[in-house]
Amino acid sequence: MSNKAPVIAVGGATGRVGGRVARLLAEQGVRQRLLVRDASRAPALPGAEVAVVGGYEDDAGMRAALAGTSAFLLIPGHETSDRVSAHRAGVASAVAARTGRIVQLSFAGAAPDATFTYARDHWATEEAVRASGLPWTIARMNFYLDVLPEFVLPSGDLAGPAGDGRVAAVARDDVAAALAALLTGDDHAGATYELTGPEALTLGEACVTMARHSGRPVTYLRETVEEAYASRAAGAPTQIELDGWVSTYTAIAAGELARVTADVERLTGRAPQSLGAWLEAHPLALAHVDTLG
Ligand SMILES: NC(=O)c1ccc[n+]([C@@H]2O[C@H](COP(=O)([O-])OP(=O)(O)OC[C@H]3O[C@@H](n4cnc5c(N)ncnc54)[C@H](OP(=O)(O)O)[C@@H]3O)[C@@H](O)[C@H]2O)c1
C-alpha cells in the first residue's frame, strides 16, 4: 500500500456500522484513519492508523485527526441532548482541516418536523454538512433490521404504536457496504441516497417472519401512544429517550419509513438482505424469547 494513497477518516469506528465500514475498507487495501475516543477499543486492521479524539466536539483533536484526509465518514453519535452540536463541531473541524469531502450517515425522512424525533437531529446535521462548502454525500438509513428482534420482549410481544405502517428496515451490514462504496467511489458529490431493505413490512408481518424463523411465539401488540409512554417509563428514562423510543413507532405509523429504494444494490452491486435472510444468518437473534410465550 503506497503511503501517498489518500487516507479516509472513519468516525464511529468503535461502533457496529463504523467498525464494519473499517473492516470493508481494510479488506480492499484502503488507507484509513480510525477516529476513536478510546484507543484500546479501536479495531486492529491492516492499513489503519488510529487517531484518538475527545469526540466530534474536540476541535483540536479532530483537526489533527482529519489533517490530510481525502474523506471523513460522519457516523452519528449516541442520542444525547448535545449530539447535534457535536456533529456541527465535527463538520467545522473538517472544514478547518480541509478534508476532501464528507460522507454523512443520516436517517430516512430527516426533516425539521420528522415524526421520529432523532431524525430531526439528523436533519440539523445534514444542514451543517450541506452548508460546509466541502463536497458532501448523504446516506439516509432506515431503521436497522438488526434491531427488530431486540424490540421483542421475552414474553414474545413486540409492543408499539406503529399501527399498520410499514418499515423498509435495512441490515447494518448493507448500510456499511453502501458507505464503503460511497467512500471509495467517485461521482457521489451532492447526492443523497436512501438505504433501505428490499421490502417494507408492517410490524405484524415482521412478527410473523420472526416467529416462523425462531419457532417462538412473536406477536405484534398495537399500543396507543399513551400506552407506549406508560410502558416505557420504568427506569426513569429522559424525555428525549422516551420521545425517541415512542416516535420510532409513530414514524412507522405515519408512513415515514415505508419507502423502498434500490440504492443499496445500486451502490454495492448486491441486493440488500430481507428480514428472513437476516434471521437465517442470525439464528440466535430471538433466543431471549420464552418458548412458552
Ligand atoms: N437505524 C437505526 O435503527 C439506528 C438504531 C440505533 C442507532 N442509530 C444511529 O446510528 C448510529 C450508528 O449505529 P451503530 O449501530 O454503529 O451505533 P454504535 O454501535 O452505538 O456506534 C456509535 C459510534 O459513534 C461513536 N460516538 C458516539 N458519540 C460520539 C461523539 N460525540 N463523538 C464521536 N464519536 C461518537 C461511538 O463511540 P464510542 O464507542 O466511543 O462510544 C461509536 O463508535 C448510532 O450512533 C445512532 O446515531 C441508528
The ligand as an SDF file (V2000), in Angstrom:
LIG
                    3D

 48 52  0  0  0  0  0  0  0  0999 V2000
  -31.0750    2.9950   12.0540 N   0  0  0  0  0  0  0  0  0  0  0  0
  -31.2810    2.5630   13.2940 C   0  0  0  0  0  0  0  0  0  0  0  0
  -32.1670    1.7200   13.5500 O   0  0  0  0  0  0  0  0  0  0  0  0
  -30.4210    3.0570   14.4190 C   0  0  0  0  0  0  0  0  0  0  0  0
  -30.5400    2.4470   15.6710 C   0  0  0  0  0  0  0  0  0  0  0  0
  -29.7290    2.9130   16.6970 C   0  0  0  0  0  0  0  0  0  0  0  0
  -28.8390    3.9660   16.4880 C   0  0  0  0  0  0  0  0  0  0  0  0
  -28.7440    4.5170   15.2390 N   0  0  0  0  0  0  0  0  0  0  0  0
  -27.8100    5.6370   14.9580 C   0  0  0  0  0  0  0  0  0  0  0  0
  -26.8170    5.1510   14.0540 O   0  0  0  0  0  0  0  0  0  0  0  0
  -25.5020    5.3550   14.6260 C   0  0  0  0  0  0  0  0  0  0  0  0
  -24.5720    4.2400   14.1710 C   0  0  0  0  0  0  0  0  0  0  0  0
  -25.1490    2.9930   14.5290 O   0  0  0  0  0  0  0  0  0  0  0  0
  -24.2600    1.8680   15.2390 P   0  0  0  0  0  0  0  0  0  0  0  0
  -25.1090    0.6840   15.3510 O   0  0  0  0  0  0  0  0  0  0  0  0
  -22.9230    1.7880   14.5910 O   0  0  0  0  0  0  0  0  0  0  0  0
  -24.0720    2.5390   16.6960 O   0  0  0  0  0  0  0  0  0  0  0  0
  -22.9780    2.1740   17.8060 P   0  0  0  0  0  0  0  0  0  0  0  0
  -22.5200    0.7640   17.6540 O   0  0  0  0  0  0  0  0  0  0  0  0
  -23.5770    2.5960   19.1190 O   0  0  0  0  0  0  0  0  0  0  0  0
  -21.7410    3.1310   17.4570 O   0  0  0  0  0  0  0  0  0  0  0  0
  -21.7990    4.5180   17.6330 C   0  0  0  0  0  0  0  0  0  0  0  0
  -20.3950    5.0650   17.3870 C   0  0  0  0  0  0  0  0  0  0  0  0
  -20.4510    6.5040   17.4940 O   0  0  0  0  0  0  0  0  0  0  0  0
  -19.3910    6.9230   18.3650 C   0  0  0  0  0  0  0  0  0  0  0  0
  -19.7700    8.1700   19.0280 N   0  0  0  0  0  0  0  0  0  0  0  0
  -20.8280    8.3780   19.8310 C   0  0  0  0  0  0  0  0  0  0  0  0
  -20.8640    9.6410   20.2420 N   0  0  0  0  0  0  0  0  0  0  0  0
  -19.7850   10.2670   19.6830 C   0  0  0  0  0  0  0  0  0  0  0  0
  -19.2550   11.5850   19.7080 C   0  0  0  0  0  0  0  0  0  0  0  0
  -19.8450   12.5760   20.4180 N   0  0  0  0  0  0  0  0  0  0  0  0
  -18.1390   11.8400   19.0050 N   0  0  0  0  0  0  0  0  0  0  0  0
  -17.5290   10.8820   18.2840 C   0  0  0  0  0  0  0  0  0  0  0  0
  -17.9830    9.6160   18.1920 N   0  0  0  0  0  0  0  0  0  0  0  0
  -19.0990    9.3250   18.8890 C   0  0  0  0  0  0  0  0  0  0  0  0
  -19.2460    5.7670   19.3600 C   0  0  0  0  0  0  0  0  0  0  0  0
  -18.0020    5.8530   20.0210 O   0  0  0  0  0  0  0  0  0  0  0  0
  -17.7630    5.1470   21.4710 P   0  0  0  0  0  0  0  0  0  0  0  0
  -17.5440    3.6860   21.1580 O   0  0  0  0  0  0  0  0  0  0  0  0
  -16.5570    5.8310   21.9880 O   0  0  0  0  0  0  0  0  0  0  0  0
  -18.9920    5.3820   22.2910 O   0  0  0  0  0  0  0  0  0  0  0  0
  -19.3590    4.5690   18.4150 C   0  0  0  0  0  0  0  0  0  0  0  0
  -18.1380    4.3520   17.7540 O   0  0  0  0  0  0  0  0  0  0  0  0
  -25.7540    5.4270   16.1280 C   0  0  0  0  0  0  0  0  0  0  0  0
  -24.7190    6.1310   16.8060 O   0  0  0  0  0  0  0  0  0  0  0  0
  -27.0750    6.1790   16.1800 C   0  0  0  0  0  0  0  0  0  0  0  0
  -26.8750    7.5490   15.9870 O   0  0  0  0  0  0  0  0  0  0  0  0
  -29.4990    4.0730   14.2050 C   0  0  0  0  0  0  0  0  0  0  0  0
  1  2  1  0
  2  3  2  0
  2  4  1  0
  4  5  1  0
  4 48  2  0
  5  6  2  0
  6  7  1  0
  7  8  2  0
  8  9  1  0
  8 48  1  0
  9 10  1  0
  9 46  1  0
 10 11  1  0
 11 12  1  0
 11 44  1  0
 12 13  1  0
 13 14  1  0
 14 15  2  0
 14 16  1  0
 14 17  1  0
 17 18  1  0
 18 19  2  0
 18 20  1  0
 18 21  1  0
 21 22  1  0
 22 23  1  0
 23 24  1  0
 23 42  1  0
 24 25  1  0
 25 26  1  0
 25 36  1  0
 26 27  1  0
 26 35  1  0
 27 28  2  0
 28 29  1  0
 29 30  1  0
 29 35  2  0
 30 31  1  0
 30 32  2  0
 32 33  1  0
 33 34  2  0
 34 35  1  0
 36 37  1  0
 36 42  1  0
 37 38  1  0
 38 39  2  0
 38 40  1  0
 38 41  1  0
 42 43  1  0
 44 45  1  0
 44 46  1  0
 46 47  1  0
M  CHG  2   8   1  16  -1
M  END
$$$$
